[in-house]
Amino acid sequence: MTADEPSKRAPEPSGVDLARVALRAAREQARARGDAAQQKKQARRGGGLRSGARADGRDPMALGAAINRLLNERGWEAPAAVGGVMGRWPQIVGEDVAKHCVPEKYDEDERALIVRCDSTAWATNLRLLAPTLVARLNEDLGHGTVRQIKVLGPHGPARRYGPLRAPGSTGPGDTYG
């Protein structure tokens, strides 16, 4: 890399990201200490794996608890929360907006929610509402989960290939550039 080229590095993690990483590491360390203490107790008692009336690490786990544990261990809290928002989109933005604008995906790297609108007028309207929606989403999900809303307009018409079409042509725009 020369001095003239801009550096292409990943953005530095923010305070929220650093706190999330530190919390996850602390949980893992606490879990490891708890497992080690449990193994020492079993070794003192005779060490055998035996069933008893008290709960231990071999007991079955409830499905909700297992899913929450998986989300926490893998760091999927934010994407899972945003997925829940996509299911509740009409309640968050209102029925009128939800009829014309649909969330497509969440970009975790940029912390952006990508929304597709069915007309350019609704896309413009949603761009004007974006700061309010970002604030409302962050109230629901936690500060900094969604930094921006990327609004996409309607899809263009499908390209038709007919008998008078030049091979390799990309449409009317290929003549100009």
Secondary structure as a PSIPRED ss2 file (coil, helix, strand):
# PSIPRED VFORMAT (PSIPRED V4.0)

   1 M C   1.000  0.000  0.000
   2 T C   1.000  0.000  0.000
   3 A C   1.000  0.000  0.000
   4 D C   1.000  0.000  0.000
   5 E C   1.000  0.000  0.000
   6 P C   1.000  0.000  0.000
   7 S C   1.000  0.000  0.000
   8 K C   1.000  0.000  0.000
   9 R C   1.000  0.000  0.000
  10 A C   1.000  0.000  0.000
  11 P C   1.000  0.000  0.000
  12 E C   1.000  0.000  0.000
  13 P C   1.000  0.000  0.000
  14 S C   1.000  0.000  0.000
  15 G H   0.000  1.000  0.000
  16 V H   0.000  1.000  0.000
  17 D H   0.000  1.000  0.000
  18 L H   0.000  1.000  0.000
  19 A H   0.000  1.000  0.000
  20 R H   0.000  1.000  0.000
  21 V H   0.000  1.000  0.000
  22 A H   0.000  1.000  0.000
  23 L H   0.000  1.000  0.000
  24 R H   0.000  1.000  0.000
  25 A H   0.000  1.000  0.000
  26 A H   0.000  1.000  0.000
  27 R H   0.000  1.000  0.000
  28 E H   0.000  1.000  0.000
  29 Q H   0.000  1.000  0.000
  30 A H   0.000  1.000  0.000
  31 R H   0.000  1.000  0.000
  32 A H   0.000  1.000  0.000
  33 R H   0.000  1.000  0.000
  34 G H   0.000  1.000  0.000
  35 D H   0.000  1.000  0.000
  36 A H   0.000  1.000  0.000
  37 A H   0.000  1.000  0.000
  38 Q H   0.000  1.000  0.000
  39 Q H   0.000  1.000  0.000
  40 K H   0.000  1.000  0.000
  41 K H   0.000  1.000  0.000
  42 Q H   0.000  1.000  0.000
  43 A H   0.000  1.000  0.000
  44 R H   0.000  1.000  0.000
  45 R C   1.000  0.000  0.000
  46 G C   1.000  0.000  0.000
  47 G C   1.000  0.000  0.000
  48 G C   1.000  0.000  0.000
  49 L C   1.000  0.000  0.000
  50 R C   1.000  0.000  0.000
  51 S C   1.000  0.000  0.000
  52 G C   1.000  0.000  0.000
  53 A C   1.000  0.000  0.000
  54 R C   1.000  0.000  0.000
  55 A C   1.000  0.000  0.000
  56 D C   1.000  0.000  0.000
  57 G C   1.000  0.000  0.000
  58 R C   1.000  0.000  0.000
  59 D C   1.000  0.000  0.000
  60 P C   1.000  0.000  0.000
  61 M C   1.000  0.000  0.000
  62 A C   1.000  0.000  0.000
  63 L H   0.000  1.000  0.000
  64 G H   0.000  1.000  0.000
  65 A H   0.000  1.000  0.000
  66 A H   0.000  1.000  0.000
  67 I H   0.000  1.000  0.000
  68 N H   0.000  1.000  0.000
  69 R H   0.000  1.000  0.000
  70 L H   0.000  1.000  0.000
  71 L H   0.000  1.000  0.000
  72 N H   0.000  1.000  0.000
  73 E H   0.000  1.000  0.000
  74 R H   0.000  1.000  0.000
  75 G C   1.000  0.000  0.000
  76 W C   1.000  0.000  0.000
  77 E H   0.000  1.000  0.000
  78 A H   0.000  1.000  0.000
  79 P H   0.000  1.000  0.000
  80 A H   0.000  1.000  0.000
  81 A H   0.000  1.000  0.000
  82 V H   0.000  1.000  0.000
  83 G H   0.000  1.000  0.000
  84 G H   0.000  1.000  0.000
  85 V H   0.000  1.000  0.000
  86 M H   0.000  1.000  0.000
  87 G H   0.000  1.000  0.000
  88 R C   1.000  0.000  0.000
  89 W H   0.000  1.000  0.000
  90 P H   0.000  1.000  0.000
  91 Q H   0.000  1.000  0.000
  92 I H   0.000  1.000  0.000
  93 V H   0.000  1.000  0.000
  94 G C   1.000  0.000  0.000
  95 E H   0.000  1.000  0.000
  96 D H   0.000  1.000  0.000
  97 V H   0.000  1.000  0.000
  98 A H   0.000  1.000  0.000
  99 K H   0.000  1.000  0.000
 100 H H   0.000  1.000  0.000
 101 C E   0.000  0.000  1.000
 102 V E   0.000  0.000  1.000
 103 P E   0.000  0.000  1.000
 104 E E   0.000  0.000  1.000
 105 K E   0.000  0.000  1.000
 106 Y E   0.000  0.000  1.000
 107 D E   0.000  0.000  1.000
 108 E C   1.000  0.000  0.000
 109 D C   1.000  0.000  0.000
 110 E C   1.000  0.000  0.000
 111 R C   1.000  0.000  0.000
 112 A E   0.000  0.000  1.000
 113 L E   0.000  0.000  1.000
 114 I E   0.000  0.000  1.000
 115 V E   0.000  0.000  1.000
 116 R E   0.000  0.000  1.000
 117 C E   0.000  0.000  1.000
 118 D C   1.000  0.000  0.000
 119 S C   1.000  0.000  0.000
 120 T H   0.000  1.000  0.000
 121 A H   0.000  1.000  0.000
 122 W H   0.000  1.000  0.000
 123 A H   0.000  1.000  0.000
 124 T H   0.000  1.000  0.000
 125 N H   0.000  1.000  0.000
 126 L H   0.000  1.000  0.000
 127 R H   0.000  1.000  0.000
 128 L H   0.000  1.000  0.000
 129 L H   0.000  1.000  0.000
 130 A H   0.000  1.000  0.000
 131 P H   0.000  1.000  0.000
 132 T H   0.000  1.000  0.000
 133 L H   0.000  1.000  0.000
 134 V H   0.000  1.000  0.000
 135 A H   0.000  1.000  0.000
 136 R H   0.000  1.000  0.000
 137 L H   0.000  1.000  0.000
 138 N H   0.000  1.000  0.000
 139 E H   0.000  1.000  0.000
 140 D H   0.000  1.000  0.000
 141 L H   0.000  1.000  0.000
 142 G C   1.000  0.000  0.000
 143 H C   1.000  0.000  0.000
 144 G C   1.000  0.000  0.000
 145 T C   1.000  0.000  0.000
 146 V C   1.000  0.000  0.000
 147 R C   1.000  0.000  0.000
 148 Q E   0.000  0.000  1.000
 149 I E   0.000  0.000  1.000
 150 K E   0.000  0.000  1.000
 151 V E   0.000  0.000  1.000
 152 L E   0.000  0.000  1.000
 153 G C   1.000  0.000  0.000
 154 P C   1.000  0.000  0.000
 155 H C   1.000  0.000  0.000
 156 G C   1.000  0.000  0.000
 157 P C   1.000  0.000  0.000
 158 A C   1.000  0.000  0.000
 159 R C   1.000  0.000  0.000
 160 R C   1.000  0.000  0.000
 161 Y C   1.000  0.000  0.000
 162 G C   1.000  0.000  0.000
 163 P C   1.000  0.000  0.000
 164 L C   1.000  0.000  0.000
 165 R C   1.000  0.000  0.000
 166 A C   1.000  0.000  0.000
 167 P C   1.000  0.000  0.000
 168 G C   1.000  0.000  0.000
 169 S C   1.000  0.000  0.000
 170 T C   1.000  0.000  0.000
 171 G C   1.000  0.000  0.000
 172 P H   0.000  1.000  0.000
 173 G H   0.000  1.000  0.000
 174 D H   0.000  1.000  0.000
 175 T H   0.000  1.000  0.000
 176 Y C   1.000  0.000  0.000
 177 G C   1.000  0.000  0.000
